[in-house]
Amino acid sequence: MLAYLREALRQRRLTAKTIAAEFGVAEPTIRRWLHGRGLTLERLDQLCTLAGIDLRDLAATLPESGATEFTLAQERLLAADRARLPVLCNLERGRGG
């Protein structure tokens, strides 16, 4: 999933340095995020926006898990931001957004 994001950022010629400047953080922080360490859902969404992709695009790169329900932690993350609530509802209905 993060490899897909990194490639999308590369295609837009966005480096860790330019992304760090955009977010006001250090380059090593961006590198950690792009490898899944310390990456919040909010930052992931912002990185996707920079890359010109949607969280749904990212989710589509995940292997099929067979899971039919969100975990409580996943529900809390998605429901914490009202802007993401429609995505949660669509995902629960099986429409992917």
Residue frames relative to the residue before (quaternion, step in Angstrom):
aa qw qx qy qz dx dy dz
M 1.0000 0.0000 0.0000 0.0000 0.00 0.00 0.00
L 0.7180 0.4217 -0.2609 0.4885 3.59 0.78 -0.96
A 0.5661 0.5687 -0.3905 0.4512 3.59 1.15 -0.47
Y 0.6253 0.5291 -0.3241 0.4733 3.58 1.04 -0.78
L 0.6531 0.5038 -0.3031 0.4773 3.58 0.96 -0.86
R 0.6528 0.5109 -0.3180 0.4600 3.60 0.89 -0.90
E 0.6583 0.5025 -0.3080 0.4683 3.58 0.98 -0.83
A 0.6382 0.5170 -0.3270 0.4674 3.60 0.98 -0.79
L 0.6442 0.5030 -0.3172 0.4811 3.59 1.02 -0.75
R 0.6334 0.5307 -0.3207 0.4630 3.59 1.02 -0.82
Q 0.6476 0.5290 -0.3183 0.4466 3.58 0.95 -0.85
R 0.6971 0.4185 -0.2593 0.5213 3.57 1.16 -0.56
R 0.4358 -0.7317 0.4164 0.3184 3.55 1.38 0.18
L 0.3784 0.6989 -0.4989 0.3456 3.53 1.06 0.87
T 0.1775 -0.7933 0.5785 0.0671 3.56 -0.64 1.14
A 0.6742 -0.4547 0.3734 0.4464 3.55 -1.29 0.17
K 0.6332 0.5456 -0.3274 0.4407 3.56 1.04 -0.76
T 0.7005 0.4522 -0.2863 0.4721 3.62 0.85 -0.90
I 0.6382 0.5119 -0.3287 0.4718 3.57 1.04 -0.74
A 0.6252 0.5390 -0.3334 0.4555 3.59 0.99 -0.83
A 0.6523 0.5050 -0.3159 0.4687 3.58 0.95 -0.83
E 0.6338 0.5441 -0.3189 0.4477 3.58 1.03 -0.83
F 0.7680 0.3619 -0.1813 0.4964 3.58 0.94 -0.91
G 0.4170 -0.7260 0.4576 0.2993 3.57 1.24 -0.25
V 0.5594 0.5521 -0.4067 0.4657 3.55 1.07 0.82
A 0.6173 -0.5514 0.4084 0.3848 3.57 -1.29 0.17
E 0.6526 -0.5344 0.3815 0.3782 3.57 -1.22 0.56
P 0.6494 0.5138 -0.3491 0.4386 3.65 0.85 -0.79
T 0.5926 0.5595 -0.3638 0.4510 3.59 1.12 -0.61
I 0.6489 0.5070 -0.3142 0.4724 3.59 0.94 -0.87
R 0.6510 0.5173 -0.3185 0.4553 3.58 0.91 -0.88
R 0.6340 0.5141 -0.3290 0.4748 3.59 1.01 -0.80
W 0.6515 0.5209 -0.3178 0.4508 3.58 0.89 -0.95
L 0.7023 0.4838 -0.2727 0.4454 3.57 0.88 -0.94
H 0.6924 0.3686 -0.2736 0.5566 3.54 1.34 -0.01
G 0.6520 -0.6031 0.2753 0.3679 3.55 1.26 0.55
R 0.5787 0.5856 -0.3860 0.4163 3.58 1.22 0.05
G 0.8493 0.0795 -0.0965 0.5130 3.55 -0.69 1.15
L 0.4691 0.6900 -0.4286 0.3466 3.57 1.26 0.23
T 0.2233 -0.7706 0.5852 0.1178 3.56 -0.71 1.10
L 0.6490 -0.5017 0.3932 0.4153 3.56 -1.26 0.31
E 0.6278 0.5400 -0.3324 0.4515 3.58 1.02 -0.78
R 0.6810 0.4668 -0.2867 0.4861 3.60 0.88 -0.91
L 0.6114 0.5424 -0.3512 0.4568 3.58 1.03 -0.74
D 0.6442 0.5161 -0.3069 0.4737 3.56 0.98 -0.86
Q 0.6626 0.5002 -0.3014 0.4690 3.60 0.96 -0.85
L 0.6404 0.5085 -0.3206 0.4781 3.58 1.02 -0.76
C 0.6259 0.5273 -0.3346 0.4672 3.57 1.01 -0.77
T 0.6331 0.5301 -0.3269 0.4597 3.57 0.96 -0.84
L 0.6478 0.5095 -0.3129 0.4720 3.58 0.93 -0.88
A 0.7069 0.4663 -0.2517 0.4685 3.56 1.01 -0.86
G 0.4595 -0.7027 0.4326 0.3285 3.57 1.28 -0.19
I 0.6017 0.5170 -0.3727 0.4814 3.54 1.17 0.61
D 0.4315 -0.6782 0.5373 0.2553 3.54 -1.32 0.26
L 0.6335 -0.5186 0.3989 0.4130 3.58 -1.18 0.42
R 0.6136 0.5503 -0.3497 0.4454 3.58 1.09 -0.66
D 0.6020 0.5469 -0.3543 0.4615 3.60 1.09 -0.71
L 0.6559 0.5149 -0.2936 0.4674 3.52 1.01 -0.92
A 0.6639 0.5121 -0.3014 0.4541 3.55 0.90 -0.95
A 0.6296 0.5565 -0.3331 0.4278 3.58 1.06 -0.70
T 0.6341 0.5364 -0.3370 0.4434 3.60 1.20 -0.37
L 0.5488 0.6197 -0.3948 0.3986 3.59 1.26 -0.22
P 0.5067 -0.6237 0.4822 0.3489 3.59 -1.04 0.65
E 0.5766 -0.5876 0.4395 0.3594 3.56 -1.13 0.65
S 0.2382 -0.8079 0.5277 0.1105 3.56 -0.66 1.12
G 0.4376 -0.6868 0.4696 0.3411 3.55 1.17 -0.48
A 0.4743 0.6678 -0.4456 0.3613 3.58 1.28 -0.08
T 0.2047 -0.7912 0.5671 0.1027 3.55 -1.00 0.82
E 0.7555 0.2836 -0.1742 0.5643 3.57 1.26 -0.09
F 0.4859 -0.6169 0.5286 0.3225 3.53 -1.28 0.46
T 0.4602 -0.6119 0.5459 0.3402 3.53 -1.21 0.46
L 0.6607 -0.4925 0.3732 0.4262 3.56 -1.23 0.31
A 0.6418 0.5240 -0.3246 0.4563 3.60 0.97 -0.82
Q 0.6502 0.5071 -0.3174 0.4684 3.60 0.97 -0.83
E 0.6457 0.5199 -0.3208 0.4581 3.57 0.94 -0.85
R 0.6556 0.5155 -0.3147 0.4533 3.57 0.93 -0.86
L 0.6467 0.5206 -0.3206 0.4561 3.59 0.97 -0.85
L 0.7109 0.4543 -0.2679 0.4652 3.56 0.84 -0.94
A 0.7111 0.4625 -0.2616 0.4605 3.57 0.95 -0.84
A 0.5340 0.6511 -0.4024 0.3591 3.61 1.20 -0.37
D 0.7453 0.2893 -0.1758 0.5744 3.57 1.15 -0.54
R 0.4003 -0.7563 0.4637 0.2295 3.57 -0.40 1.21
A 0.5904 0.5738 -0.3748 0.4264 3.61 1.13 -0.52
R 0.7034 0.4455 -0.2654 0.4862 3.59 1.14 -0.54
L 0.4426 0.7270 -0.4377 0.2898 3.57 1.25 -0.19
P 0.6445 0.4996 -0.3567 0.4559 3.68 0.89 -0.68
V 0.6063 0.5379 -0.3567 0.4645 3.60 1.07 -0.66
L 0.6404 0.5213 -0.3197 0.4647 3.58 0.94 -0.89
C 0.6687 0.5030 -0.3066 0.4537 3.58 0.86 -0.92
N 0.6699 0.4902 -0.3011 0.4693 3.60 0.93 -0.85
L 0.6434 0.5189 -0.3256 0.4592 3.56 0.99 -0.78
E 0.6477 0.5192 -0.3126 0.4617 3.55 1.03 -0.81
R 0.6802 0.4617 -0.2775 0.4971 3.59 1.14 -0.64
G 0.5277 -0.6716 0.3869 0.3475 3.55 1.30 -0.02
R 0.5291 0.6497 -0.4008 0.3705 3.57 1.25 0.33
G 0.4092 -0.7480 0.4536 0.2595 3.59 1.20 -0.12
G 0.7749 -0.4066 0.1975 0.4417 3.59 1.08 0.49
